[in-house]
Amino acid sequence: MLREAGYYARMGLGVYRFLRSPRLADPELLLREQMAQRESRWLDTLRRAVFANEQHPYGRMFRLAGCGYEDLQEAVRRDGLEGALAQLHRAGVYLTHDEFKGKTPIVRAGREIASDERSFLNPLVKGLLEGRSSGSRSRRTRSRPSAEFLRYREAYWKLLAREHGWEHAARAVTMSILPDAAAFTNSLVLAHLGEPMQRWFTVSGGWRDSGHYRVVTRVLVAWARLLGARMPYPTDLPPNDFTPVARWVAEQRARSSECMVYVLASPGARIAAAAQDQGLDIRGAHFVVTGEAITEAKRAVMEAAGVRVCPVYWIYEVGPVGFACRQMRTGNSVHLFRDAVAVTPYRRVAPLSEVEVDSLLFTTLLPMAPILLINTEMDDAGVVEKAECRCRFQAAGMTERVRDIFSFGKLTGQGMTLVGGNIVRILEEALPRRLGGRLGDYQLVEREGKNQTQLTLRVSPRVGRLAAEAARACFLQEIRQYRGGAVAARIWRHAEAVEVELAEPYTTTTGKVMPLHLLGPGGGQG
């Protein structure tokens, strides 16, 4: 309790520091300057943060790879940043997702490299607006974004608004309250930018399971408002009902106002479906969609209601990875923020499947990045290629795009990220122990439902007579034992996103039963 109180006290101090910092004078100029110096600034950051510390995990990897600072400089000069990173990956300078999360030890050249949750924090950053990733029983990732880093994020939001033409739009966010800090932090950034959110729609849960988060969220919003930030208090949505958001959007459009909703992909589709069901006109509204893959099915639901869909790609440990321009009207594609992150793919077999994917490796480049990453997997896959368009992002130097993005090692339905390995433990151990059956009798399938990502718990008939509600309640109860699970259970219960089906689990082409089937870019079973 005291530790959590200290954590939110530091957040309050971080809010104060950020809101007292100056606003950006020219966001697009800032991005172009960073693009021009991305390689030299990255090298200087590694010199001061990694090569100057003999005990740094990356420093030990460099030594085991036989690569000194001068060698790295020469590789970047000769082969470019991405070329040098590919060489480093082959030489052993990288992190798998499980290594980064502390689930497996880091071993290179037969030697174990010690690390903890602080190892990859940027020692050059003295931020106070601390956040922590939700996730699992694996090591949580702490992040301490500085005021400078949050101001840098303002440049992306400003560029996005200019590109899509909603600089003066009414804005709303439809996301969770704390401990998920996404809605709060981005509302804070937009308030500092002078383009605040007007409404915050959320699923808060009951007072018994999330009462303290309700209180802390309102206290921090009140503190930000006292400091001059125009931030909305959260408004609870009724169970499994997104009509209030659709009604608010329709009211803005009726006034001929531009309107933007920052929303997770599945709730975005649910809002659009609610508008059509209620006969509400939301044509022309902009939905900035994040948190999970924006599949063709979700896009089709939103576009049928006349919504303009803008995918954004955001990873907690990395920050903003890319936003879509106006010309990216199909699929799941974003301009890669090459100023802030280098993304290099490599081919591998995905865990929990027999499918080969182009796993994306992330390297953070900004000197003020809260977390230092070099060739780090986040269990996301996609295609990196040249962007063929003429837009503000292209003019700012974002000349590459990432398309067909999906997660292959974790659940991301409804924007809730849970590590696949922990779900497997529930399916293979907890449910058979509590409900009966044995290994292979339970399988979770992430698939596209009518208007949202749906999770189907398939239970083999071998288990015997089993009430669907009892199985669902047991699964959600087990999820709550993992970090981030309480929020996930709350969101999934609100949206009725978990269903139970009495049926044999799906098998692969070779006859294997995989306990977890994750949604791929085409929306199939995987």
C-alpha positions in Angstrom: 0.0 0.0 0.0 2.8 2.4 0.9 4.7 1.5 -2.2 1.6 2.2 -4.4 1.0 5.5 -2.6 4.6 6.5 -3.3 4.2 5.6 -6.9 1.1 7.8 -7.4 2.7 10.6 -5.4 5.6 10.6 -7.9 3.1 10.6 -10.7 1.6 13.8 -9.2 5.0 15.4 -9.1 5.6 14.3 -12.7 2.3 16.0 -13.7 3.4 19.2 -12.0 6.8 19.2 -13.8 5.3 18.4 -17.2 2.5 21.0 -17.0 5.1 23.6 -16.0 7.3 22.9 -19.0 7.2 25.0 -22.1 5.0 24.1 -25.1 6.8 23.1 -28.4 7.4 26.1 -30.7 7.6 24.1 -34.0 6.7 20.4 -33.7 7.5 19.5 -37.3 10.9 21.2 -37.1 11.7 19.1 -34.0 11.0 15.9 -35.9 13.1 16.8 -38.9 16.0 17.8 -36.7 15.9 14.5 -34.9 15.7 12.6 -38.2 18.8 14.3 -39.4 20.7 13.4 -36.3 19.2 10.0 -35.4 22.4 8.0 -35.9 24.8 10.4 -34.1 22.4 10.9 -31.1 21.9 7.2 -30.8 25.6 6.5 -30.8 26.2 9.2 -28.2 23.4 7.8 -26.0 25.0 4.3 -26.1 28.4 5.8 -25.4 27.2 7.5 -22.2 24.6 4.9 -21.0 26.0 1.6 -22.1 29.7 1.6 -22.9 30.5 3.8 -19.9 28.9 1.1 -17.6 30.8 -2.2 -17.6 28.0 -4.0 -15.8 25.2 -2.9 -18.3 23.6 -6.0 -19.9 24.0 -4.6 -23.3 27.6 -3.6 -22.5 28.4 -7.2 -21.7 26.7 -8.4 -24.9 28.8 -5.9 -26.9 32.0 -7.3 -25.3 31.0 -10.9 -25.9 30.3 -10.0 -29.5 33.8 -8.4 -29.8 32.3 -5.0 -30.6 33.7 -1.8 -29.0 32.3 1.7 -29.4 34.7 2.5 -32.3 33.6 -0.7 -34.0 30.0 0.3 -33.7 30.6 3.8 -35.0 32.4 2.3 -38.1 29.5 -0.2 -38.7 26.9 2.6 -38.6 29.0 4.8 -40.9 29.6 1.9 -43.4 26.3 0.1 -43.3 23.8 2.6 -41.9 21.9 2.2 -38.6 19.6 -0.6 -39.7 22.5 -2.5 -41.3 24.6 -2.3 -38.2 21.6 -3.5 -36.0 21.2 -6.6 -38.2 24.9 -7.4 -37.7 24.6 -6.9 -33.9 21.6 -9.2 -33.9 23.6 -12.0 -35.6 26.4 -11.4 -33.1 24.2 -11.8 -30.0 23.3 -8.2 -29.2 19.5 -8.5 -28.8 16.8 -9.4 -26.3 13.9 -11.8 -26.7 10.6 -10.8 -25.2 11.0 -13.3 -22.4 14.6 -12.2 -21.7 13.4 -8.6 -21.5 10.6 -9.5 -19.1 12.9 -11.6 -16.9 11.0 -14.8 -17.7 14.2 -16.5 -19.0 17.8 -15.7 -18.3 20.0 -13.9 -20.8 22.7 -16.2 -22.0 25.3 -15.3 -24.6 28.4 -17.4 -25.5 27.6 -19.7 -22.7 27.6 -16.9 -20.1 24.6 -15.7 -18.1 24.1 -11.9 -18.1 22.4 -10.6 -15.0 19.6 -8.1 -15.3 16.6 -6.8 -13.3 13.7 -4.4 -13.9 16.0 -1.4 -13.7 18.6 -2.6 -16.1 17.1 -1.2 -19.2 15.9 2.1 -17.9 17.7 5.0 -19.5 20.1 6.4 -16.8 20.3 9.7 -18.7 16.6 10.4 -18.0 15.4 11.8 -14.7 11.6 11.5 -15.2 9.0 11.4 -12.4 5.8 10.6 -14.3 6.5 6.9 -13.7 4.4 4.2 -15.3 4.5 0.4 -15.2 3.4 -2.1 -17.8 0.6 -4.4 -16.9 1.3 -7.8 -18.0 1.8 -11.0 -16.0 3.7 -12.6 -13.2 6.8 -11.9 -15.3 8.8 -8.8 -14.4 6.9 -5.6 -14.9 8.5 -2.9 -17.0 8.9 0.4 -15.4 9.1 3.6 -17.4 10.0 7.1 -16.2 9.1 9.5 -19.1 10.5 13.0 -18.6 8.8 16.2 -19.4 11.0 16.4 -22.5 9.9 13.0 -23.7 6.2 13.9 -23.3 6.7 17.1 -25.1 8.3 15.2 -27.9 5.1 13.1 -28.1 3.2 16.3 -28.6 4.9 16.7 -32.0 3.4 13.4 -33.2 -0.1 14.4 -32.0 0.2 17.8 -33.7 1.4 16.2 -36.9 -1.4 13.7 -36.9 -4.1 16.5 -36.3 -2.6 18.6 -39.2 -2.4 15.6 -41.5 -6.1 14.5 -40.9 -7.5 18.0 -40.5 -8.9 17.8 -37.0 -6.7 20.4 -35.2 -9.8 22.1 -33.8 -11.9 19.0 -33.4 -13.9 18.0 -30.3 -12.0 15.1 -28.7 -12.9 12.1 -26.5 -11.0 9.1 -25.3 -12.6 5.7 -24.6 -10.1 3.8 -22.5 -9.6 2.4 -19.0 -8.8 4.4 -15.8 -5.6 3.7 -13.8 -3.7 1.5 -13.4 -3.7 1.6 -17.2 -2.1 5.1 -17.7 -2.7 5.4 -21.5 -5.9 7.5 -21.3 -4.6 9.7 -18.5 -1.2 10.4 -20.0 -2.4 11.1 -23.5 -5.1 13.4 -22.2 -2.4 15.2 -20.2 -0.2 15.6 -23.4 -3.1 16.9 -25.4 -4.1 19.3 -22.6 -0.5 20.7 -22.5 -0.6 21.0 -26.3 -3.7 23.2 -26.0 -6.0 20.7 -27.8 -7.7 18.9 -24.8 -10.0 15.9 -24.6 -13.6 17.0 -23.8 -14.8 13.6 -22.6 -13.3 10.4 -21.1 -15.6 7.3 -21.4 -14.4 4.3 -19.5 -15.2 1.0 -17.9 -14.2 1.5 -14.2 -15.5 -1.7 -12.6 -17.1 -1.9 -9.2 -15.9 -0.1 -6.0 -15.0 -3.5 -4.5 -12.4 -4.4 -7.1 -11.3 -1.0 -8.4 -12.5 1.6 -6.0 -9.0 2.8 -5.1 -8.2 3.2 -8.8 -11.3 5.3 -9.2 -10.2 7.6 -6.4 -6.6 7.9 -7.5 -7.7 8.6 -11.1 -10.0 11.4 -10.0 -7.4 12.9 -7.6 -4.8 13.0 -10.4 -7.2 14.6 -12.8 -8.3 17.2 -10.2 -4.6 17.9 -9.6 -3.9 18.4 -13.3 -7.0 20.7 -13.6 -5.8 22.7 -10.6 -2.6 23.2 -12.5 -4.5 24.6 -15.5 -4.9 21.5 -17.7 -8.3 21.1 -19.3 -8.8 17.4 -18.6 -12.1 15.5 -18.3 -13.1 13.3 -15.4 -13.9 9.7 -16.4 -17.6 8.8 -17.2 -18.6 5.2 -16.6 -20.2 3.3 -19.5 -23.2 1.0 -18.7 -22.4 -2.8 -18.9 -21.8 -3.9 -22.5 -23.1 -0.6 -23.9 -21.1 1.9 -26.0 -24.2 3.9 -27.0 -23.2 7.0 -24.8 -20.1 7.4 -26.9 -21.9 7.1 -30.1 -24.5 9.6 -28.9 -21.8 12.1 -28.0 -20.1 11.8 -31.4 -23.5 12.2 -33.1 -24.1 15.4 -31.1 -20.8 16.9 -32.2 -21.4 16.0 -35.8 -24.9 17.5 -35.7 -23.2 20.8 -34.7 -21.0 20.4 -37.8 -18.0 20.0 -35.5 -15.0 17.9 -36.4 -14.8 15.1 -33.9 -12.0 12.7 -32.9 -12.3 9.6 -30.6 -9.1 8.0 -29.3 -10.2 4.4 -28.8 -9.1 0.8 -28.7 -10.0 -1.2 -31.9 -12.8 -3.4 -30.5 -14.6 -0.6 -28.6 -14.3 1.5 -31.8 -16.2 -1.0 -33.8 -18.7 -1.4 -31.0 -19.3 2.4 -30.9 -19.9 2.4 -34.7 -22.2 -0.6 -34.4 -24.2 1.1 -31.6 -24.5 4.3 -33.8 -26.1 2.2 -36.6 -28.3 0.3 -34.3 -29.6 3.5 -32.7 -29.9 5.4 -36.0 -27.2 7.9 -34.9 -25.4 9.9 -37.6 -21.6 9.8 -36.9 -20.5 10.2 -40.5 -17.2 12.1 -40.8 -15.9 11.4 -37.3 -12.3 10.4 -36.9 -11.5 7.3 -34.8 -7.8 7.1 -33.8 -7.6 3.4 -33.2 -4.9 1.6 -31.1 -4.3 -1.3 -28.7 -4.9 -4.3 -31.0 -4.8 -5.1 -34.7 -7.2 -3.1 -36.8 -8.4 -5.9 -38.9 -10.5 -5.5 -42.1 -13.6 -6.7 -40.2 -13.2 -4.0 -37.6 -12.4 -1.3 -40.2 -15.5 -2.4 -42.2 -17.8 -2.0 -39.3 -16.5 1.5 -38.5 -16.5 2.6 -42.2 -20.0 1.4 -42.7 -21.0 4.0 -40.1 -19.1 6.7 -42.0 -16.1 6.8 -39.6 -12.7 7.8 -40.9 -10.3 5.2 -39.4 -6.7 6.1 -38.4 -4.6 3.3 -36.9 -1.8 4.2 -34.6 0.9 1.7 -33.4 1.9 2.2 -29.8 4.0 -0.1 -27.5 4.3 0.8 -23.8 8.0 0.0 -23.6 8.8 1.7 -26.9 6.3 4.6 -27.1 4.7 5.7 -30.3 5.9 3.5 -33.2 3.9 5.0 -36.0 0.7 6.7 -37.1 -1.3 6.4 -40.3 -1.7 9.2 -42.8 -4.9 10.0 -44.8 -3.8 7.9 -47.7 -3.6 4.7 -45.7 -7.2 3.9 -46.1 -7.1 0.1 -46.1 -5.5 -2.6 -43.9 -3.4 -2.1 -40.8 -0.6 0.3 -41.9 1.3 3.2 -40.2 4.2 5.5 -41.0 7.2 4.3 -39.0 8.6 7.0 -36.7 12.2 6.4 -37.8 13.3 9.4 -35.8 12.5 7.6 -32.5 12.7 3.9 -33.2 14.5 1.6 -35.6 12.5 -1.5 -36.6 14.2 -4.5 -38.2 12.4 -7.8 -39.0 13.7 -11.3 -38.8 12.1 -14.6 -39.8 11.3 -17.0 -37.0 8.8 -19.6 -35.9 6.2 -18.0 -33.6 5.7 -19.6 -30.1 2.4 -21.3 -29.5 2.1 -22.1 -33.2 3.9 -23.7 -36.1 3.8 -20.5 -38.2 6.8 -18.5 -39.4 6.5 -14.8 -38.9 8.5 -11.6 -39.5 9.2 -10.8 -35.9 9.9 -7.1 -35.3 13.0 -6.0 -33.4 12.8 -2.6 -31.8 15.7 -0.2 -31.0 14.9 3.1 -29.2 16.8 6.1 -30.6 15.8 9.2 -28.7 18.3 10.5 -26.1 15.3 11.0 -23.7 13.7 7.6 -24.3 12.7 6.2 -20.9 13.8 2.7 -21.8 16.9 1.7 -23.8 16.2 -1.1 -26.2 18.5 -2.7 -28.8 17.1 -5.4 -31.1 14.3 -6.2 -28.6 11.4 -8.4 -29.5 7.9 -7.5 -28.4 6.3 -10.5 -29.9 4.8 -8.4 -32.7 5.1 -9.2 -36.4 4.7 -7.1 -39.6 6.2 -6.0 -42.9 8.5 -3.0 -43.0 8.8 -1.3 -46.4 9.0 2.0 -48.2 5.9 4.3 -47.9 4.5 5.3 -51.2 2.6 8.5 -50.4 2.8 12.2 -50.2 1.8 13.5 -46.8 3.1 15.4 -43.7 4.7 12.3 -42.3 6.6 11.7 -45.5 7.8 15.3 -45.5 9.0 15.0 -41.9 11.2 12.0 -42.9 8.9 9.1 -42.1 9.6 7.4 -45.4 8.9 3.9 -44.3 5.8 2.1 -43.2 4.9 -1.0 -41.1 1.9 -2.9 -42.3 0.0 -6.1 -41.4 0.9 -5.7 -37.7 -0.2 -8.4 -35.3 0.9 -10.0 -32.0 1.9 -13.6 -32.1 3.0 -14.3 -28.5 0.4 -12.5 -26.4 -3.3 -11.7 -26.2 -4.2 -8.2 -27.3 -8.0 -8.5 -27.5 -9.9 -5.3 -26.4 -6.4 -3.7 -26.0 -5.6 -5.8 -23.0 -2.1 -7.3 -23.3 -1.5 -10.6 -21.5 1.5 -12.8 -22.1 0.5 -16.0 -23.9 2.6 -18.3 -21.6 0.5 -17.3 -18.6 -2.7 -18.0 -20.4 -1.3 -21.4 -21.3 -0.8 -22.1 -17.6 -4.4 -21.3 -16.9 -5.6 -23.6 -19.7 -3.3 -26.5 -19.0 -3.1 -26.4 -15.2 -5.7 -24.2 -13.4 -8.9 -25.1 -15.4 -8.3 -28.9 -15.4 -7.6 -28.7 -11.7 -10.7 -26.7 -10.9 -13.2 -27.9 -13.5 -12.0 -31.3 -14.4 -10.5 -32.8 -17.6 -6.9 -33.0 -18.5 -4.1 -31.4 -20.6 -5.5 -30.5 -24.1 -9.1 -30.2 -23.1 -9.1 -26.4 -22.9 -8.2 -24.0 -25.7 -8.6 -20.2 -26.0 -9.2 -18.8 -29.5 -8.9 -15.1 -30.3 -11.0 -14.4 -33.3 -13.0 -11.7 -35.0 -16.6 -11.5 -33.8 -19.3 -9.4 -35.4 -18.2 -6.1 -34.0 -15.2 -6.8 -31.8 -12.4 -9.2 -31.0 -13.9 -12.2 -29.3 -12.3 -14.8 -27.0 -13.8 -18.3 -27.2 -12.9 -20.8 -24.5 -13.3 -24.2 -26.2 -13.9 -27.0 -23.8 -13.7 -30.6 -24.9 -16.8 -32.7 -24.4 -14.6 -35.1 -22.5 -14.8 -32.8 -19.6 -18.5 -33.7 -19.2 -21.4 -31.4 -18.3 -20.1 -28.0 -17.6 -22.1 -24.8 -17.2 -20.8 -22.1 -19.6 -21.1 -19.3 -17.0 -19.2 -21.4 -14.5 -16.4 -22.0 -16.9 -16.3 -18.3 -17.9 -16.3 -17.1 -14.3 -13.5 -19.5 -13.4 -11.4 -18.4 -16.4 -11.8 -14.7 -15.5 -11.1 -15.4 -11.9 -7.8 -17.1 -12.8 -6.9 -14.2 -15.1 -7.2 -11.7 -12.2 -4.2 -13.4 -10.5 -1.8 -12.0 -13.1 -0.7 -8.4 -13.2 -3.0 -6.6 -15.6 -5.5 -9.4 -15.3 -7.9 -7.4 -13.1 -8.2 -4.7 -15.8 -8.5 -7.3 -18.5 -11.3 -9.2 -16.7 -13.1 -6.0 -16.1 -13.0 -4.9 -19.8 -13.8 -8.4 -21.1 -16.7 -8.8 -18.7 -18.1 -5.4 -19.7 -18.0 -6.1 -23.4 -19.1 -9.7 -23.0 -16.0 -10.6 -25.0 -15.5 -14.1 -23.5 -17.7 -16.9 -24.7 -17.6 -20.7 -23.9 -18.1 -23.4 -26.5 -18.4 -27.1 -25.8 -16.2 -28.4 -28.7 -13.0 -30.2 -29.4 -10.0 -27.8 -29.6 -8.7 -26.9 -33.0 -5.7 -28.8 -34.3 -2.8 -27.7 -36.5 -2.1 -29.2 -39.9 0.2 -31.6 -38.2 -2.4 -32.7 -35.7 -1.1 -30.7 -32.7 -3.4 -29.1 -30.2 -2.2 -25.6 -29.3 -3.8 -24.3 -26.1 -3.8 -20.7 -27.4 -4.8 -19.7 -31.0 -4.0 -16.1 -31.6 -5.5 -13.9 -34.3 -3.2 -13.2 -37.3 -3.2 -10.4 -39.8 -5.9 -12.0 -41.9 -8.2 -12.7 -39.0 -7.9 -16.5 -39.2 -7.4 -19.0 -36.5 -3.7 -19.1 -37.0 
